[in-house]
């Protein structure tokens, strides 16, 4: 019987098997940020276990409140910073060279096909876009990962989402994953792996695949994953060129992490995206989704473009294509947050930031802050935000606030209109991602 990509990764990293369903895996990468990791650091210190299993396999960043907004967040950053220096963790990204964790770590080439990756952050599943098994974990598992380089997981069971058809201009990966979550529900993939396959995925850029995998957790999944291919190899080529004779060799090597044709899935769901329209959430659950056109004069107070879901350069290009030569609606505030310092610089060089500023947007430095209501874009009670983030839970971006999740295209069009709209009439050029 064949194996899925996740079963192959588990088999290659198996350290021990505690029971039929409990498997201890060796870890390739442990990712850390300043919100969840300091708790683990201090607990390890209290236990007399202040050490790391391998400083080269630990990557750390300050990204949620950047720069700190008060003494508490400054202390969190200090704990992580001092720990990284103490253990000579060279891949530590401090303020000024930092970014949103799930954007900067792939950007630096740290995630590879077949890797096992953990982080104390639920959206770690983003990294499955590279053909890696990547999962968010709690404090205890993070401590063990830092200290011993292992983590225990349940035997993987996978749901295969086969995406077929052709996306029409104005419909992008964010619309696809919102539609998938709407179909599965927020509990439909609990403790499962969502494997995204099909010609639509194969045609997607790495940025779009990361958007898909990023929100797998919103359907309850442990990880979202894509099979690595030529597009993966091209993205990673600056970091792996010295390991292969050529790109074809890398592509051939990556194929070992493809699921077998006779692999067994818990379920297989085929979705034709040809007629898919731009999607937007309503209510306080990511599976409460309807078309953007179904919203009638839903006025918003704020538009937020950024996050680990949609703060990459392609997302900024999409939004800027709609905003160029236009201005945001009166009484509406727009906030754009490039996901990393490099993306910020690239957006500056391409003139995108000037477009945002000319349209009336506020351009912020890289940060996760507003997404979870910590800083730089928090809502007041009763306010409504059109957002490219990944969660619309009650109070997520501020107590009493309402969040509508959507693509950067829909967010930009909404900023111009002042209410939630279908972005397609605002397109000046085709968007085919």
VMD Tcl script that draws the C-alpha trace (Angstrom):
set ca {
  {0.00 0.00 0.00}
  {1.32 3.42 -0.96}
  {2.02 6.32 1.36}
  {0.97 9.95 1.44}
  {3.62 12.67 1.52}
  {3.03 13.10 5.26}
  {3.38 9.38 5.95}
  {6.69 9.42 4.08}
  {7.95 12.35 6.15}
  {6.92 10.64 9.38}
  {8.66 7.40 8.37}
  {11.87 9.27 7.52}
  {11.93 11.10 10.88}
  {10.64 8.43 13.27}
  {12.66 8.40 16.49}
  {10.33 6.30 18.61}
  {6.77 4.99 18.62}
  {5.01 5.21 21.97}
  {1.87 3.47 20.71}
  {0.12 2.65 17.47}
  {-1.04 6.25 17.12}
  {1.75 8.18 18.91}
  {4.96 8.82 17.01}
  {8.05 10.73 18.18}
  {9.75 12.52 15.31}
  {13.16 14.11 14.92}
  {12.82 17.79 14.06}
  {14.62 19.59 11.27}
  {13.62 23.11 12.28}
  {12.25 24.74 15.43}
  {10.85 28.23 14.84}
  {10.43 30.78 17.62}
  {8.89 34.21 18.18}
  {8.66 36.58 21.11}
  {5.10 35.82 22.22}
  {5.13 32.08 22.91}
  {8.84 31.21 23.16}
  {9.76 33.31 26.25}
  {7.36 31.21 28.33}
  {9.18 28.06 27.23}
  {12.57 29.69 27.79}
  {11.76 30.72 31.35}
  {10.35 27.30 32.18}
  {13.48 25.59 30.86}
  {15.60 27.95 32.98}
  {13.50 27.15 36.05}
  {14.07 23.43 35.41}
  {17.82 23.88 35.01}
  {17.54 22.90 31.33}
  {18.66 26.13 29.63}
  {20.14 24.60 26.51}
  {19.21 24.03 22.86}
  {19.50 20.82 20.86}
  {21.13 22.53 17.87}
  {21.49 26.32 17.49}
  {21.71 25.99 13.70}
  {18.26 24.40 13.53}
  {16.55 27.03 15.64}
  {15.29 30.21 13.96}
  {13.88 33.15 15.92}
  {12.21 36.47 15.20}
  {10.54 39.38 16.94}
  {7.39 39.90 14.94}
  {4.17 40.33 16.89}
  {4.78 43.70 18.53}
  {7.53 45.38 16.57}
  {8.78 47.58 18.06}
  {7.47 46.91 21.61}
  {4.47 48.98 22.68}
  {4.98 48.75 26.46}
  {7.24 47.31 29.17}
  {5.70 43.84 28.99}
  {6.23 43.42 25.27}
  {9.72 44.90 25.61}
  {10.49 42.24 28.22}
  {9.23 39.47 25.96}
  {11.54 40.69 23.21}
  {14.47 40.97 25.63}
  {14.03 37.40 26.87}
  {14.10 36.05 23.31}
  {16.97 38.32 22.28}
  {19.14 37.41 25.29}
  {18.39 33.70 24.83}
  {19.35 33.82 21.14}
  {22.64 35.53 22.00}
  {23.33 33.19 24.90}
  {22.97 30.11 22.71}
  {24.54 31.66 19.61}
  {21.46 31.26 17.47}
  {22.71 33.04 14.37}
  {19.34 33.06 12.59}
  {17.72 35.58 14.91}
  {15.90 38.48 13.24}
  {15.60 41.53 15.43}
  {13.72 44.76 14.82}
  {14.92 46.42 11.61}
  {15.73 43.10 9.94}
  {12.64 41.18 10.92}
  {9.25 40.23 9.57}
  {6.18 38.11 10.14}
  {7.45 34.66 11.12}
  {5.63 32.64 8.45}
  {6.86 35.00 5.76}
  {10.47 35.62 6.78}
  {11.47 32.01 7.48}
  {10.48 30.75 4.00}
  {11.96 33.92 2.50}
  {15.32 32.98 4.02}
  {15.17 29.45 2.58}
  {14.90 27.71 5.94}
  {12.04 25.38 4.97}
  {12.74 22.47 2.64}
  {10.72 19.57 1.20}
  {10.50 16.65 3.61}
  {11.29 18.78 6.67}
  {9.65 18.45 10.06}
  {8.94 21.88 11.55}
  {7.31 23.10 14.77}
  {6.58 26.48 16.31}
  {4.48 27.80 19.15}
  {2.08 29.35 16.64}
  {-1.03 27.83 15.09}
  {-0.27 29.11 11.58}
  {2.98 27.15 11.36}
  {1.05 25.01 8.88}
  {1.96 27.71 6.32}
  {5.31 25.99 5.75}
  {3.60 22.87 4.43}
  {3.51 24.72 1.11}
  {7.09 23.52 0.62}
  {6.24 19.85 1.07}
  {7.17 19.94 4.75}
  {5.23 18.70 7.75}
  {4.82 21.84 9.82}
  {2.66 22.15 12.93}
  {1.87 24.61 15.68}
  {2.48 23.22 19.16}
  {1.91 24.14 22.80}
  {4.49 25.29 25.32}
  {5.49 21.83 26.59}
  {6.08 20.45 23.10}
  {7.99 23.61 22.17}
  {10.23 23.18 25.23}
  {11.00 19.57 24.33}
  {11.65 20.60 20.74}
  {14.10 23.30 21.80}
  {15.82 21.04 24.34}
  {15.88 17.67 22.56}
  {14.90 18.29 18.93}
  {11.95 15.90 18.98}
  {8.17 16.15 19.12}
  {5.35 13.64 19.45}
  {2.48 13.54 16.95}
  {-0.49 11.33 16.22}
  {-0.22 8.98 13.25}
  {-1.16 11.15 10.27}
  {-4.49 10.84 8.54}
  {-4.95 12.95 5.44}
  {-7.78 14.60 3.56}
  {-7.02 15.20 -0.10}
  {-8.41 18.38 -1.64}
  {-8.14 18.12 -5.43}
  {-8.52 21.55 -7.03}
  {-9.45 21.53 -10.71}
  {-10.59 24.04 -13.31}
  {-9.20 27.51 -13.91}
  {-9.31 30.54 -11.65}
  {-10.85 33.57 -13.34}
  {-9.20 37.03 -13.07}
  {-9.89 38.56 -9.67}
  {-10.15 35.19 -7.90}
  {-7.01 34.14 -6.05}
  {-5.71 31.66 -3.47}
  {-7.40 33.43 -0.54}
  {-10.77 32.94 -2.22}
  {-9.97 29.28 -2.79}
  {-9.05 28.53 0.81}
  {-12.05 30.44 2.16}
  {-14.27 28.33 -0.09}
  {-12.54 25.14 1.07}
  {-13.02 26.06 4.74}
  {-16.63 26.93 4.02}
  {-17.11 23.44 2.63}
  {-15.18 21.56 5.34}
  {-16.32 23.68 8.34}
  {-14.04 24.79 11.18}
  {-13.99 21.23 12.57}
  {-14.00 19.31 9.30}
  {-10.28 18.53 9.30}
  {-9.57 18.34 13.03}
  {-6.36 16.37 13.74}
  {-5.98 15.74 10.01}
  {-3.55 16.80 7.31}
  {-5.05 18.65 4.35}
  {-3.12 17.74 1.20}
  {-3.76 20.26 -1.56}
  {-3.39 18.78 -5.04}
  {-4.59 19.20 -8.60}
  {-3.80 21.42 -11.58}
  {-4.89 24.60 -9.80}
  {-2.30 24.04 -7.05}
  {0.34 23.03 -9.58}
  {-0.14 26.37 -11.35}
  {0.09 28.42 -8.15}
  {3.12 30.40 -7.05}
  {4.74 29.59 -3.71}
  {3.10 32.70 -2.26}
  {-0.34 31.37 -3.20}
  {0.44 27.89 -1.89}
  {1.50 29.44 1.41}
  {-1.86 31.22 1.56}
  {-3.65 27.88 1.08}
  {-1.64 26.07 3.73}
  {-1.70 29.01 6.15}
  {-5.44 28.69 6.69}
  {-5.64 24.90 6.90}
  {-5.71 25.35 10.67}
  {-8.99 27.26 10.29}
  {-10.59 23.98 9.24}
  {-9.03 22.30 12.29}
  {-6.13 20.72 10.39}
  {-2.76 20.06 11.99}
  {-1.02 20.93 8.74}
  {-1.74 21.89 5.16}
  {0.70 20.48 2.63}
  {1.54 20.66 -1.08}
  {3.76 18.34 -3.08}
  {7.11 19.98 -3.94}
  {7.80 20.54 -7.63}
  {9.66 22.76 -10.08}
  {8.01 25.91 -8.69}
  {9.23 24.91 -5.22}
  {12.72 24.28 -6.55}
  {12.82 27.62 -8.38}
  {11.83 29.46 -5.19}
  {14.52 27.65 -3.18}
  {17.19 27.70 -5.88}
  {19.24 30.60 -4.42}
  {19.64 28.51 -1.24}
  {20.16 25.03 -2.74}
  {22.01 25.64 -6.02}
  {25.30 24.32 -4.60}
  {23.64 21.02 -3.65}
  {22.48 20.03 -7.13}
  {23.91 19.82 -10.63}
  {20.92 21.73 -11.95}
  {17.30 22.58 -11.33}
  {16.13 19.31 -12.89}
  {18.14 17.37 -10.32}
  {16.44 19.23 -7.49}
  {13.01 18.60 -9.00}
  {13.81 14.89 -9.30}
  {15.02 14.75 -5.71}
  {11.91 16.55 -4.46}
  {9.71 13.95 -6.16}
  {10.58 11.46 -3.42}
  {8.18 13.49 -1.28}
  {5.23 12.99 -3.61}
  {2.32 10.91 -2.45}
  {2.06 7.49 -4.06}
  {-0.73 6.93 -6.56}
  {-2.20 4.22 -4.31}
  {-1.91 6.20 -1.07}
  {-4.95 5.93 1.19}
  {-6.81 9.05 2.30}
  {-9.56 9.44 4.85}
  {-11.47 11.28 2.15}
  {-10.90 12.86 -1.25}
  {-12.77 16.05 -2.15}
  {-12.82 17.36 -5.70}
  {-13.50 21.08 -6.15}
  {-13.80 22.78 -9.53}
  {-12.86 26.44 -9.04}
  {-13.86 27.61 -12.52}
  {-17.01 29.32 -11.30}
  {-15.60 30.47 -7.96}
  {-16.25 34.12 -7.11}
  {-14.37 36.34 -4.63}
  {-15.14 35.11 -1.13}
  {-15.67 37.03 2.14}
  {-16.44 35.83 5.66}
  {-19.36 36.99 7.76}
  {-20.08 36.36 11.43}
  {-17.31 35.13 13.71}
  {-16.18 31.86 12.09}
  {-13.85 31.32 9.12}
  {-16.31 28.84 7.64}
  {-19.07 31.45 7.45}
  {-18.40 32.49 3.87}
  {-20.34 34.00 1.00}
  {-19.49 35.83 -2.20}
  {-18.30 39.42 -2.03}
  {-21.19 40.33 -4.36}
  {-23.65 39.03 -1.75}
  {-22.68 41.81 0.67}
  {-24.98 44.78 0.20}
  {-23.64 48.13 1.41}
  {-21.69 46.58 4.31}
  {-19.76 49.67 5.35}
  {-16.31 49.21 6.89}
  {-14.25 51.48 9.15}
  {-10.85 49.99 8.40}
  {-9.12 48.02 5.66}
  {-6.07 46.00 6.69}
  {-3.70 44.49 4.12}
  {-0.91 42.33 5.52}
  {-0.27 39.31 7.82}
  {1.28 35.87 7.34}
  {-1.60 35.06 5.00}
  {-1.47 37.98 2.57}
  {1.41 40.36 3.25}
  {3.80 39.12 0.56}
  {4.96 41.08 -2.47}
  {2.38 39.47 -4.80}
  {-0.38 40.49 -2.39}
  {0.85 44.08 -2.30}
  {1.07 44.15 -6.09}
  {-2.53 42.94 -6.35}
  {-3.82 45.59 -3.96}
  {-1.75 48.35 -5.57}
  {-3.07 47.44 -9.02}
  {-6.56 48.37 -7.85}
  {-5.51 51.39 -5.76}
  {-3.33 53.04 -8.41}
  {-4.91 56.35 -9.39}
  {-7.69 55.93 -6.84}
  {-8.27 57.14 -3.28}
  {-9.82 55.31 -0.35}
  {-13.32 56.27 0.72}
  {-13.97 59.14 3.08}
  {-14.10 58.24 6.79}
  {-12.26 54.96 6.13}
  {-8.71 54.26 7.29}
  {-6.43 51.93 5.37}
  {-3.43 50.15 6.83}
  {-0.89 48.14 4.82}
  {1.86 46.07 6.46}
  {4.51 44.44 4.25}
  {5.24 41.07 5.84}
  {9.05 41.39 6.00}
  {11.73 44.04 5.76}
  {12.81 42.66 2.36}
  {9.23 42.81 1.09}
  {8.98 46.38 2.38}
  {12.13 47.29 0.48}
  {10.96 45.58 -2.69}
  {7.57 47.29 -2.49}
  {9.39 50.60 -2.05}
  {11.63 49.94 -5.06}
  {8.64 48.98 -7.23}
  {6.73 52.12 -6.29}
  {3.98 50.19 -4.53}
  {4.33 52.06 -1.25}
  {3.92 55.36 -3.07}
  {0.68 54.04 -4.56}
  {-0.58 53.08 -1.11}
  {0.38 56.44 0.36}
  {-1.14 58.37 -2.51}
  {-4.39 56.44 -2.09}
  {-4.59 57.37 1.61}
  {-3.22 54.22 3.21}
  {-0.94 54.24 6.24}
  {2.14 52.11 5.57}
  {3.49 50.27 8.64}
  {6.68 48.37 9.37}
  {6.52 44.52 9.36}
  {4.48 43.16 12.26}
  {1.77 40.65 13.19}
  {0.29 43.16 15.63}
  {-3.19 44.00 14.35}
  {-4.07 40.46 13.24}
  {-4.52 39.30 16.82}
  {-5.42 42.65 18.32}
  {-2.06 43.43 19.90}
  {-0.92 46.62 18.18}
  {-0.96 48.83 15.08}
  {-4.51 48.53 13.84}
  {-6.65 47.33 16.76}
  {-10.39 47.98 16.38}
  {-12.67 49.90 18.72}
  {-15.91 48.33 19.87}
  {-18.47 48.32 17.09}
  {-15.96 48.92 14.30}
  {-15.79 46.79 11.16}
  {-12.58 45.78 9.39}
  {-12.08 44.33 5.92}
  {-8.94 42.27 6.44}
  {-6.54 39.99 4.57}
  {-5.71 38.17 7.81}
  {-6.78 34.62 8.72}
  {-9.19 34.77 11.66}
  {-12.47 36.53 12.27}
  {-13.17 35.27 15.81}
  {-15.17 37.57 18.06}
  {-12.73 40.16 19.44}
  {-9.82 38.89 17.34}
  {-8.68 42.38 16.24}
  {-10.13 44.21 19.22}
  {-12.96 43.75 21.72}
  {-16.33 44.22 20.06}
  {-14.87 44.55 16.56}
  {-16.06 42.69 13.45}
  {-13.57 41.26 10.97}
  {-14.41 40.22 7.40}
  {-11.69 38.07 5.81}
  {-10.97 38.52 2.11}
  {-8.24 38.67 -0.52}
  {-5.98 41.71 -1.05}
  {-7.89 42.43 -4.27}
  {-11.22 42.50 -2.46}
  {-9.76 44.51 0.41}
  {-8.34 47.16 -1.93}
  {-11.61 47.49 -3.85}
  {-13.49 47.69 -0.56}
  {-11.19 50.51 0.56}
  {-12.08 52.50 -2.55}
  {-15.81 51.79 -2.33}
  {-16.09 52.20 1.45}
  {-18.16 49.01 1.65}
  {-17.53 45.35 0.81}
  {-17.59 44.86 -2.96}
  {-16.64 42.39 -5.65}
  {-13.17 43.52 -6.81}
  {-13.49 42.38 -10.41}
  {-15.03 45.61 -11.76}
  {-12.01 47.46 -10.29}
  {-9.37 45.39 -12.08}
  {-7.20 47.33 -14.50}
  {-5.28 44.23 -15.58}
  {-5.72 40.50 -15.31}
  {-4.76 38.73 -12.11}
  {-4.20 35.03 -12.67}
  {-2.52 33.78 -9.51}
}
mol new
graphics top color blue
foreach p $ca { graphics top sphere $p radius 0.5 }
foreach p [lrange $ca 0 end-1] q [lrange $ca 1 end] { graphics top cylinder $p $q radius 0.2 }
display resetview
